[in-house]
Amino acid sequence: MRRGSAPALALLAMLASGAACATGDAAPPASPEAACARLAATRTDLLGRPWETARGRLAPPARGRLRVLRPGEAATMEFDPRRLNVHLDRDGRVIRLSCG
């Protein structure tokens, strides 16, 4: 091996590994809004469960918040696409999950 070729080989290896990252093969990280929407759509197993049971099985979306909405309670109207809303019925059972 010629003297000085080791740094050139190291640079070539770095460029080759960086090229693989630039091709878009890796999925970009999900936005907080997408994380909330995915959580609301996929956690249908919580529907019909008492909130006391569902609470321990549900965490807020990434960098988001969780809000429980009971019938007749006042709720703020600002829209936050990162906030997961848990809608309960009169008996305290989960009837719907939404973002906003």
All heavy atoms as an XYZ file, in Angstrom:
733
protein
N       0.845     -1.158      0.000
C       0.000      0.000      0.000
C       0.897      1.230      0.000
O       1.863      1.304      0.740
C      -0.892     -0.019      1.245
C      -1.838      1.133      1.289
S      -2.912      1.099      2.750
C      -4.073     -0.122      2.312
N       0.554      2.187     -0.813
C       1.351      3.412     -0.880
C       1.127      4.277      0.328
O       0.056      4.277      0.916
C       0.951      4.218     -2.120
C       1.640      3.748     -3.327
C       1.409      4.617     -4.524
N       0.696      5.881     -4.253
C      -0.002      6.533     -5.145
N      -0.132      6.063     -6.350
N      -0.593      7.667     -4.849
N       2.145      4.967      0.679
C       2.062      5.877      1.812
C       1.071      6.994      1.466
O       1.064      7.521      0.383
C       3.440      6.463      2.065
C       3.463      7.370      3.217
C       4.864      7.752      3.498
N       5.051      7.550      4.927
C       6.021      8.034      5.604
N       6.957      8.705      5.004
N       6.105      7.840      6.882
N       0.169      7.318      2.440
C      -0.802      8.382      2.214
C      -2.118      7.883      1.657
O      -3.052      8.642      1.496
N      -2.209      6.612      1.311
C      -3.466      6.111      0.751
C      -4.482      5.780      1.838
O      -5.671      5.719      1.556
C      -3.209      4.892     -0.124
O      -2.663      3.839      0.647
N      -4.055      5.581      3.076
C      -4.992      5.268      4.159
C      -5.988      6.409      4.387
O      -7.187      6.164      4.485
C      -4.243      4.932      5.435
N      -5.538      7.676      4.454
C      -6.518      8.750      4.608
C      -7.479      8.826      3.423
O      -8.660      9.106      3.591
C      -5.678     10.018      4.727
C      -4.350      9.548      5.228
C      -4.175      8.193      4.611
N      -6.992      8.568      2.246
C      -7.857      8.607      1.066
C      -8.905      7.502      1.136
O     -10.072      7.711      0.789
C      -7.021      8.472     -0.199
N      -8.501      6.320      1.592
C      -9.464      5.216      1.735
C     -10.494      5.528      2.812
O     -11.684      5.225      2.656
C      -8.732      3.909      2.060
C      -7.935      3.301      0.916
C      -7.167      2.079      1.405
C      -8.870      2.916     -0.215
N     -10.077      6.161      3.900
C     -11.008      6.533      4.961
C     -12.021      7.544      4.444
O     -13.224      7.447      4.720
C     -10.247      7.088      6.157
N     -11.539      8.513      3.660
C     -12.436      9.507      3.088
C     -13.419      8.850      2.125
O     -14.615      9.152      2.141
C     -11.620     10.589      2.374
C     -12.429     11.670      1.677
C     -13.273     12.437      2.690
C     -11.515     12.619      0.920
N     -12.950      7.942      1.317
C     -13.815      7.220      0.375
C     -14.880      6.421      1.119
O     -16.056      6.420      0.741
C     -12.966      6.296     -0.508
C     -13.711      5.549     -1.594
C     -14.378      6.521     -2.542
C     -12.765      4.635     -2.343
N     -14.521      5.778      2.220
C     -15.486      5.006      3.013
C     -16.538      5.927      3.620
O     -17.725      5.605      3.650
C     -14.765      4.227      4.108
N     -16.101      7.104      4.098
C     -17.063      8.050      4.673
C     -18.034      8.547      3.616
O     -19.239      8.644      3.853
C     -16.328      9.238      5.302
C     -15.690      8.906      6.626
S     -14.729     10.249      7.383
C     -15.391     11.728      6.747
N     -17.537      8.857      2.443
C     -18.402      9.335      1.373
C     -19.386      8.259      0.932
O     -20.556      8.538      0.672
C     -17.569      9.817      0.186
C     -16.763     11.090      0.422
C     -15.862     11.376     -0.767
C     -17.687     12.255      0.694
N     -18.928      7.034      0.862
C     -19.804      5.931      0.447
C     -20.912      5.707      1.467
O     -22.068      5.481      1.115
C     -18.986      4.658      0.258
N     -20.589      5.778      2.742
C     -21.619      5.570      3.762
C     -22.584      6.752      3.784
O     -23.776      6.584      4.009
C     -20.994      5.369      5.141
O     -20.335      6.546      5.556
N     -22.115      7.944      3.517
C     -22.989      9.114      3.454
C     -23.905      9.067      2.256
O     -25.038      9.528      2.317
N     -23.451      8.491      1.170
C     -24.291      8.382     -0.019
C     -25.498      7.504      0.249
O     -26.587      7.754     -0.249
C     -23.471      7.822     -1.183
N     -25.327      6.470      1.054
C     -26.457      5.602      1.374
C     -27.506      6.363      2.173
O     -28.703      6.163      2.004
C     -25.984      4.383      2.162
N     -27.073      7.275      3.030
C     -28.018      8.065      3.813
C     -28.751      9.059      2.939
O     -29.896      9.392      3.187
C     -27.302      8.818      4.931
S     -26.612      7.714      6.177
N     -28.103      9.550      1.915
C     -28.702     10.573      1.075
C     -29.703     10.017      0.085
O     -30.426     10.768     -0.545
C     -27.600     11.319      0.332
N     -29.773      8.711     -0.087
C     -30.686      8.147     -1.079
C     -32.119      8.125     -0.607
O     -33.023      7.868     -1.379
C     -30.269      6.707     -1.439
O     -30.354      5.902     -0.256
C     -28.882      6.659     -2.031
N     -32.368      8.393      0.663
C     -33.732      8.406      1.156
C     -34.234      7.045      1.584
O     -35.430      6.852      1.732
N     -33.333      6.087      1.761
C     -33.741      4.751      2.179
C     -34.339      4.761      3.573
O     -35.272      4.029      3.858
C     -32.549      3.785      2.141
C     -32.097      3.505      0.722
O     -32.896      3.720     -0.207
O     -30.949      3.075      0.549
N     -33.837      5.596      4.451
C     -34.338      5.649      5.818
C     -35.576      6.535      5.862
O     -35.635      7.566      5.204
C     -33.266      6.205      6.755
N     -36.566      6.109      6.627
C     -37.786      6.898      6.761
C     -37.502      8.124      7.617
O     -36.809      8.027      8.621
C     -38.877      6.056      7.396
N     -38.034      9.274      7.213
C     -37.820     10.459      8.046
C     -38.588     10.313      9.351
O     -39.586      9.599      9.414
C     -38.400     11.593      7.186
C     -39.363     10.926      6.270
C     -38.828      9.538      6.043
N     -38.130     10.971     10.401
C     -38.844     10.867     11.673
C     -40.251     11.435     11.518
O     -40.465     12.406     10.796
C     -38.003     11.696     12.634
C     -37.110     12.518     11.784
C     -36.973     11.830     10.474
N     -41.207     10.809     12.181
C     -42.595     11.246     12.093
C     -42.765     12.577     12.814
O     -42.164     12.817     13.856
C     -43.509     10.201     12.711
N     -43.585     13.427     12.250
C     -43.877     14.696     12.900
C     -44.772     14.441     14.110
O     -45.446     13.417     14.184
C     -44.583     15.631     11.925
O     -45.894     15.147     11.656
N     -44.810     15.355     15.066
C     -45.698     15.171     16.222
C     -47.164     15.044     15.801
O     -47.927     14.300     16.393
C     -45.472     16.434     17.052
C     -44.131     16.924     16.656
C     -43.960     16.535     15.214
N     -47.546     15.780     14.749
C     -48.920     15.700     14.260
C     -49.226     14.309     13.715
O     -50.280     13.743     13.973
C     -49.151     16.751     13.170
C     -49.080     18.177     13.667
C     -47.657     18.729     13.731
O     -46.687     18.025     13.359
O     -47.513     19.876     14.185
N     -48.276     13.746     12.965
C     -48.471     12.404     12.414
C     -48.498     11.361     13.526
O     -49.258     10.395     13.455
C     -47.365     12.087     11.409
N     -47.690     11.566     14.553
C     -47.678     10.624     15.673
C     -49.028     10.612     16.374
O     -49.542      9.548     16.744
C     -46.567     10.991     16.659
N     -49.636     11.772     16.548
C     -50.949     11.849     17.193
C     -51.996     11.157     16.325
O     -52.793     10.355     16.822
C     -51.349     13.297     17.439
S     -52.948     13.447     18.271
N     -52.005     11.458     15.035
C     -52.988     10.855     14.133
C     -52.845      9.335     14.103
O     -53.845      8.608     14.112
C     -52.832     11.433     12.731
N     -51.615      8.849     14.075
C     -51.387      7.402     14.066
C     -51.880      6.771     15.366
O     -52.512      5.716     15.364
C     -49.907      7.103     13.839
C     -49.598      5.623     13.711
C     -48.152      5.336     13.339
N     -47.190      6.028     14.167
C     -46.452      7.064     13.763
N     -46.593      7.537     12.544
N     -45.594      7.644     14.582
N     -51.623      7.429     16.479
C     -52.066      6.921     17.777
C     -53.586      6.869     17.849
O     -54.164      5.871     18.282
C     -51.502      7.809     18.890
C     -51.683      7.342     20.324
C     -51.009      5.996     20.533
C     -51.101      8.362     21.274
N     -54.250      7.929     17.394
C     -55.714      7.969     17.415
C     -56.317      6.892     16.519
O     -57.346      6.301     16.847
C     -56.212      9.347     16.991
N     -55.671      6.609     15.403
C     -56.201      5.629     14.458
C     -55.929      4.187     14.865
O     -56.715      3.294     14.543
C     -55.611      5.887     13.071
N     -54.853      3.950     15.580
C     -54.465      2.567     15.849
C     -54.878      2.044     17.219
O     -54.861      0.841     17.443
C     -52.939      2.385     15.716
O     -52.280      3.251     16.633
C     -52.487      2.675     14.297
N     -55.246      2.914     18.138
C     -55.576      2.441     19.492
C     -57.067      2.165     19.665
O     -57.666      2.497     20.670
C     -55.101      3.458     20.528
C     -53.589      3.564     20.634
C     -52.863      2.232     20.829
N     -53.351      1.419     21.909
C     -52.838      1.372     23.121
N     -51.793      2.087     23.402
N     -53.359      0.590     24.043
N     -57.661      1.526     18.685
C     -59.074      1.175     18.769
C     -59.337      0.140     19.863
O     -60.480     -0.042     20.261
C     -59.581      0.645     17.417
O     -58.776     -0.464     17.019
C     -59.511      1.733     16.352
N     -58.287     -0.504     20.360
C     -58.447     -1.466     21.455
C     -58.922     -0.791     22.741
O     -59.446     -1.458     23.634
C     -57.137     -2.213     21.718
C     -56.002     -1.272     22.110
O     -55.738     -0.305     21.358
O     -55.383     -1.502     23.158
N     -58.781      0.522     22.833
C     -59.197      1.248     24.033
C     -60.676      1.635     24.011
O     -61.241      1.972     25.046
C     -58.350      2.506     24.210
C     -56.854      2.266     24.345
C     -56.111      3.582     24.412
C     -56.561      1.413     25.564
N     -61.293      1.591     22.843
C     -62.695      1.983     22.729
C     -63.581      1.035     23.538
O     -63.442     -0.180     23.484
C     -63.135      1.991     21.263
C     -62.378      2.966     20.354
C     -62.883      2.856     18.931
C     -62.484      4.379     20.865
N     -64.463      1.635     24.325
C     -65.364      0.858     25.159
C     -64.804      0.519     26.527
O     -65.533      0.046     27.397
N     -63.534      0.777     26.746
C     -62.919      0.484     28.053
C     -63.148      1.650     29.017
O     -63.170      2.798     28.609
C     -61.425      0.259     27.906
C     -61.062     -0.978     27.126
C     -59.561     -1.193     27.185
N     -59.171     -2.335     26.414
C     -59.128     -3.581     26.895
N     -59.444     -3.808     28.139
N     -58.768     -4.573     26.128
N     -63.262      1.350     30.300
C     -63.321      2.437     31.285
C     -62.018      3.240     31.246
O     -60.940      2.679     31.050
C     -63.465      1.713     32.626
C     -63.899      0.326     32.298
C     -63.385      0.029     30.922
N     -62.130      4.556     31.426
C     -60.945      5.402     31.388
C     -59.914      4.970     32.414
O     -58.717      5.023     32.168
C     -61.337      6.862     31.570
C     -60.155      7.771     31.707
C     -59.892      8.617     32.729
C     -59.062      7.921     30.794
N     -58.703      9.279     32.512
C     -58.168      8.871     31.330
C     -58.732      7.333     29.573
C     -56.998      9.242     30.699
C     -57.552      7.707     28.946
C     -56.705      8.652     29.503
N     -60.346      4.527     33.574
C     -59.406      4.095     34.608
C     -58.528      2.956     34.106
O     -57.367      2.841     34.471
C     -60.144      3.669     35.879
C     -60.802      4.805     36.619
C     -62.075      5.305     35.922
O     -62.749      4.510     35.220
O     -62.386      6.496     36.058
N     -59.067      2.093     33.275
C     -58.304      0.980     32.694
C     -57.453      1.465     31.533
O     -56.277      1.111     31.418
C     -59.256     -0.125     32.205
O     -60.070     -0.544     33.285
C     -58.495     -1.309     31.650
N     -58.046      2.270     30.662
C     -57.355      2.733     29.456
C     -56.209      3.677     29.788
O     -55.206      3.719     29.068
C     -58.348      3.424     28.529
N     -56.333      4.430     30.855
C     -55.320      5.433     31.221
C     -53.926      4.835     31.324
O     -52.956      5.421     30.856
C     -55.694      6.068     32.552
C     -54.689      7.070     33.044
C     -55.006      7.569     34.416
N     -56.431      7.818     34.563
C     -56.998      8.299     35.640
N     -56.267      8.563     36.695
N     -58.284      8.504     35.704
N     -53.805      3.689     31.934
C     -52.495      3.064     32.097
C     -51.935      2.478     30.819
O     -50.761      2.138     30.748
N     -52.761      2.376     29.794
C     -52.323      1.786     28.528
C     -52.110      2.818     27.439
O     -51.870      2.469     26.288
C     -53.375      0.778     28.069
C     -53.666     -0.265     29.141
C     -54.796     -1.130     28.731
N     -54.239     -2.228     27.949
C     -54.974     -3.119     27.317
N     -56.266     -3.046     27.362
N     -54.404     -4.083     26.649
N     -52.233      4.091     27.796
C     -52.161      5.142     26.786
C     -51.220      6.245     27.248
O     -51.372      6.780     28.341
C     -53.557      5.730     26.557
C     -53.709      6.764     25.460
C     -53.397      6.135     24.100
C     -55.124      7.306     25.450
N     -50.266      6.560     26.426
C     -49.329      7.652     26.714
C     -49.578      8.765     25.704
O     -50.034      8.503     24.589
C     -47.895      7.155     26.597
N     -49.292      9.999     26.057
C     -49.452     11.087     25.087
C     -48.575     10.852     23.867
O     -47.542     10.190     23.959
C     -48.978     12.321     25.853
C     -48.976     11.941     27.276
C     -48.807     10.457     27.339
N     -48.975     11.389     22.721
C     -48.128     11.258     21.532
C     -46.793     11.964     21.738
O     -46.666     12.812     22.621
C     -48.947     11.926     20.428
C     -49.979     12.740     21.117
C     -50.185     12.151     22.469
N     -45.824     11.614     20.921
C     -44.490     12.213     21.035
C     -44.583     13.733     21.002
O     -45.207     14.294     20.108
C     -43.601     11.718     19.895
N     -43.995     14.375     21.972
C     -43.984     15.843     22.108
C     -45.388     16.428     22.083
O     -45.590     17.563     21.695
C     -43.121     16.473     21.018
C     -41.668     16.101     21.138
C     -40.861     16.831     20.123
N     -41.350     16.543     18.778
C     -40.598     16.124     17.792
N     -39.333     15.956     17.969
N     -41.112     15.891     16.618
N     -46.361     15.652     22.487
C     -47.732     16.126     22.497
C     -48.343     16.063     23.881
O     -47.659     15.817     24.867
N     -49.638     16.305     23.928
C     -50.350     16.295     25.193
C     -51.557     15.378     25.080
O     -51.947     14.963     23.999
C     -50.821     17.705     25.540
C     -49.687     18.679     25.717
C     -50.178     20.045     26.073
N     -51.037     20.560     25.014
C     -51.780     21.645     25.129
N     -51.799     22.320     26.238
N     -52.517     22.068     24.131
N     -52.147     15.110     26.216
C     -53.320     14.250     26.305
C     -54.420     15.033     27.018
O     -54.161     15.665     28.043
C     -52.971     12.991     27.099
C     -54.042     11.931     27.226
C     -54.139     11.148     25.935
C     -53.707     11.005     28.372
N     -55.639     15.023     26.455
C     -56.758     15.718     27.078
C     -57.944     14.765     27.135
O     -58.289     14.141     26.144
C     -57.124     16.961     26.269
C     -58.352     17.676     26.794
C     -58.548     19.031     26.165
N     -58.865     18.951     24.750
C     -59.274     20.001     24.034
N     -59.402     21.192     24.585
N     -59.533     19.864     22.761
N     -58.553     14.676     28.314
C     -59.728     13.835     28.514
C     -60.955     14.734     28.470
O     -61.025     15.729     29.186
C     -59.648     13.079     29.856
C     -60.886     12.244     30.077
C     -58.399     12.207     29.891
N     -61.913     14.380     27.610
C     -63.134     15.166     27.447
C     -64.326     14.351     27.921
O     -64.658     13.323     27.334
C     -63.302     15.560     25.977
C     -62.181     16.420     25.400
C     -62.294     16.530     23.897
C     -62.194     17.785     26.041
N     -64.940     14.848     28.980
C     -66.128     14.191     29.539
C     -67.374     14.945     29.095
O     -67.308     16.159     28.866
C     -66.027     14.162     31.062
C     -64.892     13.277     31.566
C     -64.712     13.391     33.086
N     -63.721     12.455     33.574
C     -62.420     12.680     33.577
N     -61.933     13.797     33.102
N     -61.578     11.769     34.047
N     -68.514     14.281     28.988
C     -69.734     14.969     28.567
C     -70.081     16.125     29.502
O     -69.990     15.997     30.723
C     -70.813     13.880     28.645
C     -70.085     12.591     28.659
C     -68.735     12.858     29.257
N     -70.429     17.259     28.916
C     -70.853     18.410     29.700
C     -69.738     19.260     30.256
O     -69.997     20.327     30.806
N     -68.489     18.828     30.154
C     -67.369     19.618     30.665
C     -66.962     20.672     29.643
O     -67.024     20.443     28.438
C     -66.155     18.739     30.957
C     -66.246     17.972     32.233
C     -64.946     17.262     32.568
O     -64.086     17.083     31.692
O     -64.800     16.866     33.723
N     -66.531     21.808     30.142
C     -66.019     22.854     29.257
C     -64.650     22.445     28.721
O     -63.871     21.797     29.416
C     -65.909     24.168     30.021
N     -64.393     22.812     27.478
C     -63.095     22.521     26.865
C     -62.660     23.728     26.054
O     -63.493     24.410     25.446
C     -63.189     21.295     25.962
N     -61.386     24.005     26.060
C     -60.873     25.110     25.258
C     -61.012     24.750     23.786
O     -61.046     23.575     23.414
C     -59.402     25.387     25.593
O     -58.642     24.211     25.334
C     -59.240     25.811     27.045
N     -61.086     25.754     22.943
C     -61.336     25.524     21.518
C     -60.092     25.661     20.650
O     -60.186     25.526     19.442
C     -62.416     26.495     21.022
C     -63.771     26.290     21.698
S     -64.425     24.621     21.509
C     -64.713     24.572     19.767
N     -58.927     25.947     21.245
C     -57.733     26.069     20.400
C     -57.385     24.697     19.833
O     -57.550     23.676     20.485
C     -56.556     26.683     21.170
C     -55.723     25.721     21.971
C     -56.275     25.389     23.349
O     -57.329     25.888     23.739
O     -55.640     24.599     24.045
N     -56.942     24.721     18.602
C     -56.608     23.481     17.910
C     -55.127     23.202     18.067
O     -54.290     24.040     17.746
C     -56.967     23.590     16.418
C     -56.685     22.336     15.659
C     -57.512     21.241     15.776
C     -55.575     22.248     14.835
C     -57.256     20.074     15.070
C     -55.312     21.081     14.130
C     -56.150     20.002     14.254
N     -54.793     22.035     18.574
C     -53.407     21.604     18.725
C     -53.300     20.228     18.083
O     -53.735     19.234     18.665
C     -53.013     21.549     20.197
C     -51.566     21.149     20.406
O     -50.875     20.804     19.411
O     -51.108     21.171     21.552
N     -52.757     20.128     16.877
C     -52.714     18.843     16.177
C     -51.843     17.801     16.871
O     -51.892     16.634     16.523
C     -52.153     19.191     14.794
C     -51.415     20.467     14.996
C     -52.119     21.195     16.109
N     -51.062     18.222     17.873
C     -50.223     17.276     18.618
C     -50.933     16.725     19.842
O     -50.418     15.850     20.512
C     -48.933     17.967     19.054
C     -48.094     18.441     17.893
C     -46.995     19.319     18.360
N     -47.613     20.488     19.013
C     -46.961     21.378     19.719
N     -45.676     21.264     19.893
N     -47.578     22.392     20.268
N     -52.115     17.243     20.161
C     -52.822     16.834     21.374
C     -53.808     15.712     21.056
O     -54.629     15.818     20.148
C     -53.578     18.026     21.961
C     -54.364     17.655     23.198
C     -55.044     18.847     23.821
N     -55.832     19.579     22.836
C     -56.066     20.886     22.906
N     -55.578     21.597     23.888
N     -56.791     21.469     21.989
N     -53.734     14.640     21.827
C     -54.665     13.526     21.687
C     -55.835     13.766     22.636
O     -55.649     13.951     23.835
C     -53.979     12.199     22.025
C     -54.864     10.963     21.907
C     -55.249     10.720     20.449
C     -54.168      9.748     22.470
N     -57.041     13.784     22.080
C     -58.257     13.947     22.865
C     -58.890     12.581     23.088
O     -59.078     11.820     22.143
C     -59.258     14.841     22.132
C     -58.743     16.247     21.953
O     -58.311     16.871     22.902
N     -58.775     16.737     20.731
N     -59.203     12.290     24.322
C     -59.878     11.047     24.681
C     -61.301     11.430     25.081
O     -61.508     12.121     26.076
C     -59.162     10.333     25.855
C     -59.872      9.043     26.205
C     -57.704     10.075     25.513
N     -62.266     11.015     24.282
C     -63.666     11.344     24.532
C     -64.303     10.208     25.336
O     -64.190      9.040     24.954
C     -64.412     11.517     23.205
C     -63.825     12.586     22.331
N     -64.300     13.864     22.306
C     -62.780     12.551     21.466
C     -63.591     14.581     21.454
N     -62.659     13.808     20.933
N     -64.969     10.574     26.429
C     -65.618      9.588     27.293
C     -67.129      9.745     27.223
O     -67.641     10.836     26.968
C     -65.158      9.775     28.745
C     -63.656      9.744     29.016
C     -63.393      9.941     30.503
C     -63.029      8.470     28.513
N     -67.845      8.658     27.502
C     -69.299      8.736     27.611
C     -69.682      9.015     29.067
O     -68.816      9.220     29.920
C     -69.967      7.472     27.070
C     -69.653      6.221     27.879
O     -69.047      6.325     28.973
O     -70.024      5.127     27.418
N     -70.975      9.023     29.347
C     -71.445      9.333     30.706
C     -70.939      8.337     31.735
O     -70.803      8.654     32.908
C     -72.975      9.351     30.750
C     -73.565     10.532     30.028
C     -75.064     10.548     30.124
N     -75.602      9.272     29.659
C     -76.705      8.702     30.115
N     -77.408      9.284     31.050
N     -77.115      7.557     29.623
N     -70.667      7.112     31.302
C     -70.189      6.080     32.219
C     -68.669      6.068     32.379
O     -68.117      5.205     33.060
C     -70.662      4.702     31.744
C     -72.172      4.598     31.718
O     -72.827      5.182     32.610
O     -72.706      3.947     30.797
N     -67.977      7.001     31.719
C     -66.522      7.077     31.832
C     -65.787      6.109     30.926
O     -64.609      5.834     31.142
N     -66.468      5.632     29.887
C     -65.826      4.722     28.926
C     -65.338      5.509     27.713
O     -65.965      6.475     27.291
C     -66.788      3.642     28.471
C     -67.163      2.700     29.598
C     -68.054      1.572     29.083
N     -68.368      0.647     30.151
C     -67.578     -0.352     30.549
N     -66.425     -0.538     29.940
N     -67.943     -1.141     31.526
N     -64.230      5.068     27.151
C     -63.658      5.725     25.971
C     -64.555      5.458     24.767
O     -64.851      4.297     24.455
C     -62.230      5.210     25.697
C     -61.649      5.851     24.444
C     -61.323      5.434     26.903
N     -65.013      6.526     24.125
C     -65.860      6.353     22.935
C     -65.197      6.826     21.648
O     -65.605      6.436     20.561
C     -67.225      7.049     23.090
C     -67.053      8.534     23.384
C     -68.048      6.363     24.183
C     -68.365      9.326     23.347
N     -64.141      7.662     21.794
C     -63.480      8.168     20.585
C     -62.122      8.736     20.954
O     -61.926      9.273     22.043
C     -64.337      9.261     19.951
C     -63.824      9.771     18.632
C     -64.873     10.555     17.864
N     -65.271     11.767     18.514
C     -64.915     13.004     18.125
N     -64.152     13.146     17.074
N     -65.336     14.057     18.776
N     -61.180      8.631     20.014
C     -59.868      9.262     20.121
C     -59.724     10.187     18.927
O     -60.038      9.791     17.799
C     -58.756      8.224     20.099
C     -58.763      7.180     21.230
C     -57.702      6.127     20.970
C     -58.544      7.840     22.562
N     -59.269     11.403     19.167
C     -59.072     12.351     18.072
C     -57.892     13.250     18.406
O     -57.422     13.287     19.532
C     -60.338     13.193     17.858
O     -60.580     14.021     18.979
N     -57.445     13.993     17.398
C     -56.360     14.942     17.605
C     -56.925     16.345     17.447
O     -57.812     16.586     16.650
C     -55.254     14.714     16.581
S     -54.484     13.107     16.733
N     -56.387     17.256     18.224
C     -56.841     18.644     18.057
C     -56.758     19.461     19.299
O     -56.274     19.187     20.303
